[in-house]
């Protein structure tokens, strides 16, 4: 069992003290534990309306910093007034969001079913967060984990929504003062690693939802996220999944990224107006194109490609310095990772 020593103060905490406390709470406790702290505080202080609002709200919208403030108040710490104001403001935001949501909902008699789904999703999220923490945010196959547990598609969707909100918060740190303060204990490299790992997790959850939706032998089903669009192919015989951009997207684009999944052979194909004819990419400019093997850092490269990092920077980041002849022909091992304006 974890033994964690929480902050104590022999004086009213300053803004700097509060920031240090936020950092420690973020490091020592998960978001789900933080929400439990908030609920305990609201219940003890008799704030039943806010307690009910927090219980009904999606956890992705509950501020972690507000949870830590509630925890410190509950422990008898006299936090600054601006921290108390921040806590109330965040509770009021949840109230407004919930009221808007409820006003738009059609009343149905499936509340118990929905709550059951939420409970299962939250329990699964808690398990995944703990597994990620134990592994130091080193990626593992969430697809295999979900398949082994036979998680329902609707629960998987709830898990995807939660972790997408976490990734959005991490990505927005630079322009969000509160988020930047809350994640101050993480280095830029730590944040990048978490974004990369959680992005891979989101991809795995999406692939799993394809599997649960009833994909058959070599049957494809298109699905989307707010960032990318994939074409998923599920092979029932060995359970493998290949993701690829629809080849029809290769029309008038300036860059195409392909990967030979058998040899991890990455191609960056560039040209003024690329197209595809049969199994060959046409219109290439070989002087601007390049190819490398990315055996050990494919997850990082995949993340950089899909977030629009300059191709030359990506090339220089790849550990393997040797370049190879660009492959323009595709085969059964070829995946189109991304197409773009370049």
N, C-alpha and C positions, 0 to 999 in steps of 0.2 A: 504494500500500500504506500502511496506517495506521502512523504512528509514535507510539507511546504510551509515556510515561515513567511507569513504575510507582513506587510509594512505596519510599523507602529511609529507614532510621532510624539515627542515631548513638547511640541509646539504646534500651533495651527499651521498645517502644510501650505507651502507656497506653490505657485504655479509650477516651478521646477520640481518640487517634491511630488506633485500630482502626476507630472509627466513620467517620472521615474517609476511611480506606482503603477501607472497604466502599462508601461513596458513590461514590468514584472508579471502583472496579471495576464497579459497577452502571451507571455512566454510560458507561464506555469499552468494556465487553465485553458480549456477549450471554450469555444463560443457557446456550446450547449451548457457547459457548467456555469458560464456567465449568466445565461438566461435563468438558470435555476436560482442563482444568487439574487437576481432582480425580483423573481417571484416570491422568494422567501422574505425579502425586505418589504415588499408591498403587502404581503399577508400579515406580517408582524405589526405593521403600522396602520392596518385597517383600511388600506386604500383599495377597496374591493373593485371599484370601477376600473382602475388602471390594471389591477390584477387580472380581471376578466379580459381586458383588451390585449394584454400581453399573451395570455393563454390562447386567444383566438388568432393572434397575428402570425404570419409566416416568420420563422426565426431569421430568415435572411434579411429582413427589414429591421430587426432589433439591433440597436447600436451597442457594440461591445463596450465602448467607453462608458455609456450610460450604466451598463451592468456593473462595471468596476466601481463607479461612483456610488451606486446603491449598496454594494458590498461594503465599502469603507464607512458609509453612514451607519449601516447595520452593525458594524463593529465598534461604533462609538467615536469615530474620528470626525472632528469638526471640519468638514471640507469647506473650501471657499464658496462664497455665495454664487459666483459665476458657474461653479460646477453644479450646484443645486439647480440653478436656472437651466443649465444644459440638460440635466436629467429630465426636468419637467417638460422642456421643449421637445425632447425626443419622445416622451410619452404622449404628448399632444399630437405629434406627427403620426404616431401609430394609431391614435384615436381617429384622426381625420381620414387616414388611409382606410381604416376598417369601416368607418361610416360610409365612405364613398363606395367601397366594395359591396357592403350589405345593401345599399340603396339600389345597386345595379343588378343584384342577384334575384332570380326567380326562386321563390320559396319552394323547396322540394323536401320530400320526406326521406332524405338519404344522409342526414347529418351524421348518424352513427357510423355509416360506411366510410364517409369522408374522414372522420376523426380517426378511424381505425387505420386508414391509409396513411394519414399524417403521422400517427404514432409509430407505425412500422418504418416510415421513411426517416423519422428523427432517430430511431434506434439504430438504423443502418448507417445514417450519417455519423452518429457518434462512434460507431465501430470503425468506420473508414477513417475518421479523423484520428482516432487512437492508433490505428495501423500506420498511418502516414507519419505521425509523431514518433512512433517507435522506430520507424525505418529512416528517420531523419529526412523525410520527404524524398526518399529515393523511390522511383517509380516501381510499381508492381502491377500485375495484370488484374485490373478491376473487372474486366470482362469475364475472366475465368472465375473470379470470386462470386460475381453475381449469378453466373450460370450454375455454379456449385450449390448456391443457396436457393436457386430457383425463384428469384425475386420477380414479382409481377411487373408488367410494363408500366403500370400507373405509379407504382412506388418508385421505380427507376426514374420516371420523369420528375418526381418530386426531388429526388437526390440530385438530378442534373440541374434543376432550377436553383437549388441551394448552392452548389459549388460554382455555378456560373456567376451568382451574386458575389461570392468570395473572390473569384478571379477579377470581376469588374472592380471590386474595391481595391485589390492589389494594383491593378493597372492604373487606377485613378489617384494613387497616393500622391504623385507629384503635384496635382492641382487641388487636392483636398486637405485642408489644414488639419482637421481632426484625424483623418486617416493617417496622414503623415506622422502626426504625434503618436498615435496609437501603435504604429509599426516601427517606431524609432529604433527598437532593439534589433531589427533585422538590417543587415547590410544590403546594398544594391544587388549583390550576387545572390544573397539568400532569397530576396524577393523574386528575382529572375528565375531561380531554381523552382520556387513554389509555383510561379505562373506556368512554367514549362510542365511540371509534374501534374498540376491540376488541369491543364489543357489536355494532356494525354488522358487523364481520368475522364474528362468530359467526352472525349472521342470514344473511349471504351464503353461508356454508358450508352452513347448513341448507337454504337454497333450492337450492343446487347439488346436494345429496343428493337432493332431490325430483326434479330434472331427471335425475340418473343412475339413479334407481330405475325410470324408464320412463314418466314422465308423458307423456301424449299431448295432442293439441290440446284445449285448454280442459278438461282432465281434472284433477280435484282429488285431493289426497292429504293426509290430516291427519298431522301429526307434532308432536313436543313437545320442549321443553328443560326444564331444571329450573326455569326462571323463567316462561316464557310458553307459550301454546299457540296455534299459528297454523293457518290454512287456506291452503295454497299453491295457486295457480293458474298453470300454465305455458302460455304461448302459443307453440306451436312455430313459428309463422310469423315472428315477429320476436324471439323469445328473451326477451321481457319477462316479468317475474314480479311478481305482485301478492299481497301478504300481507294477510289479513283475519281477524279473529275471526269464528267461526261466528255468524251472526245469531240462531240459536236461543238463544244465551247471554243475549240481551236479554230477560230475564224477571225482573221485580221488582228490577232494579238501580237505583242512584241516579245513575249517571253513565255516559254513552257518549261516546267520542271518535271522530269520523269525519273523514276527509280526502278531499277531492276531488283526485285525483292529477293531473288536467288543469290545475287552477289553484292547487294547493297551498292550498286553502281549508280551514282547520281549524275544526271545530265542537266545542264543549264543551257537551253537552246534559245538563241536570240535572233531576231530578224526584224525587218521593218513591218512585215505583214505575214505572219506565220499562218499556215493552214495544214490540213491533214488529208492525205489521199491514200485510201486503203489503210495500210499499217505504217505509212511513212509520213513524217512531218516534213512539210515543204516550206521553202522560202527562208531557209536558215542563213545566217551570216556566221561562218565558222570562226572568223577572226575575233568575234565577240563572245562566242560560245565556249563552254568548257565542261569537263567531266572529271569526277573524282570518286573514289570509294570512301564511303562514310560508315564504316563498320561499327565504330564505337560512339559516335555522337549524332546518330540519326535523329533522336528526339529533339535535341537542341536545334539542329539544322531545319527540321520540319517546322518547328515553332517560328524560327526566323523567317523562313520562306512565307509562311501564311500571315505574318505580320509585316510584310513588305520591306524587309531589310535589304539594302543594296546588294545585288548579286556578287559584286566584287568583294564586299566585306564578308559575305557568307563564305566565299571561296577561301579567303585568307584565314577565317576562323577554323576551318576544317583541319584536324590534326594531321591527317595524311596529306603531305605536300605534293605527292606525285600526281600529275595530270595525265588523262588518257584521251583517246580519240572519242569524240562525241558520237553517240549512237542515235541515229534518226529513225531506225526501224523499231517497232514495238513487237512484243510476243506475249505469250501467256503469263510471263513473269513481270510485265511492265505495268507500273502504276503511274498515272498522271497525277502528280501531287498538287500542282497549281498552274494556272494560266493567268496572264496579266498584261497590263500595258507596258510594263518594264520601265 
